Amino acid sequence: MDTEYDVIVVGAGFAGLTAARELAHAGRRVAILEGRDRIGGRTWLAPRMGLNLELGGTWVHWTQPYVWAELHRYGIGLAPSPTPERASWWNGRELVHGEPDELIALLDAPNELLTTRSREVFPQPFAPLASTAAADLDEETLAAHIAALPITDEQRTALESFWTLNFNGRIEDAAFTQALRWVALTNGDWKVNFEACATYKIQGGTKALADAIAADADVDVFFGTDVRDIRSESGGALVTDATGREIRATDVIVTVPLHALHRIAFSPAPPAARTDAVARGQLGLGTKAWFTIEGVQPHFVALGAADWPLNFLQSEYHHDGKTYVIGFGADAHAIDVTDRDAVQDAVSRLVPGARVVETTGHAWVDDEFAGETWPMHRTGFLTESLAALQQPAGRVHFAGSDIADGWGGFIDGAIESGMTAARRILAASPQPVAARV
Ligand SMILES: Cc1cc2nc3c(=O)[nH]c(=O)nc-3n(C[C@H](O)[C@H](O)[C@H](O)COP(=O)(O)OP(=O)(O)OC[C@H]3O[C@@H](n4cnc5c(N)ncnc54)[C@H](O)[C@@H]3O)c2cc1C
């Protein structure tokens, strides 16, 4: 490994890959240091149960400008998820079976009420604090707003579970602004937002897009490089990995998730607002399971109670006489998604009679390079933490989906923030070091 680069990028997820490509295109000498043995970060298309399955981030949408532009740039199309033919939901007393449109209708009026102020509070969704209304509401919880809605018990049960699904975590401390911010990004329409979250996959999988960006970036990538220390020094920064290997660069971009940031020591010590934000963390600490059930079943969705180990199921493929299903739950430690019996118990509550054959998934929350699934913020995050987390410390810059301005928590937000960090470096020093000498 060379020890001198213009820019070191820590992390080869979408934020890191995008930043590295932008900098390489501008003539910078770039190294990506990645702790894992692969690119993609919290997206991971992996061969499991006889198919290539997305264990992490999956769905994209044309309302997401950054990822949409990347797909267009590399000529990559979409692969729609199947349209469900059946739906089941828990109404607080019993399981109800019906049409998918009935489930949407059950959620429609309460979601409209809940998010009616989304565009007023977030008139410019990519400038989340453009209106003082967002700051005024930032300490209010989503749970309190749901509790206060004049809706039926059945609607409330479904709405709580729906937002628990969106948060991939418990909603008691969830920021109401986070829910409004999501819906503002789809012009105030919660149904389009839901479509954005679970309808269109990337043709060839997320790997196709990550590979395309990586192939377009003439950079050195070092896998198995677990960065543990970043020290600012005159004219740049010194980065040290877990083996003590040192590497210097004029600028560093750190793209690690909020819940993995604590593993890196920074010198000088970060400001209190940053360390507080890292200590508080965020709420997306749930799980995503893949499992197969016996037989070619009609495609379905199912919404259980918010506190069930798997509270949402969506069937995705038919293959080899089985139906492949994705499940989400709010608490990664409430269910081991690789334990067939545990998944069978959870599934039986929502699809009685279904026989689970195999299960798989990745323990993102226990993964030291992630520590979380997709970031969903607590109260106060926008006003107290976002700007502090985005703020560079000298030549050390920060990026990642967790701290995006727009689609934070999504692949789109990762790409946005990687662009921003790269542009900031290029604006500060338009010439590469080699050209300046
Ligand atoms: C289960 C799940 C489902 C999701 N579903 C969707 C979805 O459908 N649609 C969507 O848009 N988004 C979804 N997301 C979110 C999306 O995947 C992420 O927001 C996005 O991929 C994050 O990209 P990133 O580059 O910011 O971070 P990451 O992808 O986490 O990349 C950070 C990289 O840094 C590396 N790293 C961490 N610490 C160190 C260290 N100390 N040294 C070196 N390297 C380090 C990591 O290994 C990782 O490769 C989902 C995420 C999960 C987990």
Ligand as a Chemical Component Dictionary entry (heavy atoms), coordinates in Angstrom:
data_LIG
# 
_chem_comp.id                   LIG 
_chem_comp.type                 NON-POLYMER 
_chem_comp.pdbx_formal_charge   0 
_chem_comp.three_letter_code    LIG 
# 
loop_
_chem_comp_atom.comp_id 
_chem_comp_atom.atom_id 
_chem_comp_atom.alt_atom_id 
_chem_comp_atom.type_symbol 
_chem_comp_atom.charge 
_chem_comp_atom.model_Cartn_x 
_chem_comp_atom.model_Cartn_y 
_chem_comp_atom.model_Cartn_z 
_chem_comp_atom.pdbx_ordinal 
LIG C1  C1  C 0 -31.794 -4.344 5.788  1  
LIG C2  C2  C 0 -31.684 -3.053 5.053  2  
LIG C3  C3  C 0 -32.658 -2.693 4.141  3  
LIG C4  C4  C 0 -32.561 -1.474 3.447  4  
LIG N1  N1  N 0 -33.475 -1.177 2.466  5  
LIG C5  C5  C 0 -33.260 -0.109 1.664  6  
LIG C6  C6  C 0 -34.004 0.082  0.477  7  
LIG O1  O1  O 0 -34.833 -0.762 0.124  8  
LIG N2  N2  N 0 -33.757 1.179  -0.276 9  
LIG C7  C7  C 0 -32.778 2.080  0.047  10 
LIG O2  O2  O 0 -32.577 3.065  -0.690 11 
LIG N3  N3  N 0 -32.031 1.907  1.152  12 
LIG C8  C8  C 0 -32.225 0.824  1.949  13 
LIG N4  N4  N 0 -31.414 0.588  3.008  14 
LIG C9  C9  C 0 -30.424 1.614  3.372  15 
LIG C10 C10 C 0 -29.237 1.674  2.433  16 
LIG O3  O3  O 0 -28.773 0.368  2.175  17 
LIG C11 C11 C 0 -28.153 2.491  3.119  18 
LIG O4  O4  O 0 -28.681 3.717  3.554  19 
LIG C12 C12 C 0 -26.989 2.802  2.182  20 
LIG O5  O5  O 0 -26.592 1.654  1.454  21 
LIG C13 C13 C 0 -25.838 3.313  3.042  22 
LIG O6  O6  O 0 -24.722 3.628  2.242  23 
LIG P1  P1  P 0 -23.477 4.340  2.926  24 
LIG O7  O7  O 0 -22.407 4.360  1.925  25 
LIG O8  O8  O 0 -23.903 5.608  3.551  26 
LIG O9  O9  O 0 -23.090 3.400  4.159  27 
LIG P2  P2  P 0 -22.626 1.871  4.124  28 
LIG O10 O10 O 0 -23.258 1.175  3.000  29 
LIG O11 O11 O 0 -22.835 1.344  5.485  30 
LIG O12 O12 O 0 -21.088 1.981  3.804  31 
LIG C14 C14 C 0 -20.129 2.267  4.789  32 
LIG C15 C15 C 0 -18.925 1.383  4.561  33 
LIG O13 O13 O 0 -17.951 1.692  5.561  34 
LIG C16 C16 C 0 -17.353 0.471  5.968  35 
LIG N5  N5  N 0 -16.776 0.684  7.291  36 
LIG C17 C17 C 0 -17.423 0.878  8.463  37 
LIG N6  N6  N 0 -16.543 1.084  9.460  38 
LIG C18 C18 C 0 -15.323 1.008  8.896  39 
LIG C19 C19 C 0 -14.001 1.137  9.409  40 
LIG N7  N7  N 0 -13.760 1.416  10.703 41 
LIG N8  N8  N 0 -12.955 0.995  8.558  42 
LIG C20 C20 C 0 -13.158 0.724  7.234  43 
LIG N9  N9  N 0 -14.390 0.600  6.702  44 
LIG C21 C21 C 0 -15.452 0.745  7.523  45 
LIG C22 C22 C 0 -18.470 -0.526 5.938  46 
LIG O14 O14 O 0 -17.989 -1.848 5.870  47 
LIG C23 C23 C 0 -19.246 -0.099 4.696  48 
LIG O15 O15 O 0 -18.809 -0.794 3.545  49 
LIG C24 C24 C 0 -31.471 -0.602 3.715  50 
LIG C25 C25 C 0 -30.478 -0.969 4.629  51 
LIG C26 C26 C 0 -30.576 -2.195 5.278  52 
LIG C27 C27 C 0 -29.461 -2.596 6.216  53 
# 
loop_
_chem_comp_bond.comp_id 
_chem_comp_bond.atom_id_1 
_chem_comp_bond.atom_id_2 
_chem_comp_bond.value_order 
_chem_comp_bond.pdbx_ordinal 
LIG C1  C2  SING 1  
LIG C2  C3  SING 2  
LIG C2  C26 DOUB 3  
LIG C3  C4  DOUB 4  
LIG C4  N1  SING 5  
LIG C4  C24 SING 6  
LIG N1  C5  DOUB 7  
LIG C5  C6  SING 8  
LIG C5  C8  SING 9  
LIG C6  O1  DOUB 10 
LIG C6  N2  SING 11 
LIG N2  C7  SING 12 
LIG C7  O2  DOUB 13 
LIG C7  N3  SING 14 
LIG N3  C8  DOUB 15 
LIG C8  N4  SING 16 
LIG N4  C9  SING 17 
LIG N4  C24 SING 18 
LIG C9  C10 SING 19 
LIG C10 O3  SING 20 
LIG C10 C11 SING 21 
LIG C11 O4  SING 22 
LIG C11 C12 SING 23 
LIG C12 O5  SING 24 
LIG C12 C13 SING 25 
LIG C13 O6  SING 26 
LIG O6  P1  SING 27 
LIG P1  O7  DOUB 28 
LIG P1  O8  SING 29 
LIG P1  O9  SING 30 
LIG O9  P2  SING 31 
LIG P2  O10 DOUB 32 
LIG P2  O11 SING 33 
LIG P2  O12 SING 34 
LIG O12 C14 SING 35 
LIG C14 C15 SING 36 
LIG C15 O13 SING 37 
LIG C15 C23 SING 38 
LIG O13 C16 SING 39 
LIG C16 N5  SING 40 
LIG C16 C22 SING 41 
LIG N5  C17 SING 42 
LIG N5  C21 SING 43 
LIG C17 N6  DOUB 44 
LIG N6  C18 SING 45 
LIG C18 C19 SING 46 
LIG C18 C21 DOUB 47 
LIG C19 N7  SING 48 
LIG C19 N8  DOUB 49 
LIG N8  C20 SING 50 
LIG C20 N9  DOUB 51 
LIG N9  C21 SING 52 
LIG C22 O14 SING 53 
LIG C22 C23 SING 54 
LIG C23 O15 SING 55 
LIG C24 C25 DOUB 56 
LIG C25 C26 SING 57 
LIG C26 C27 SING 58 
# 
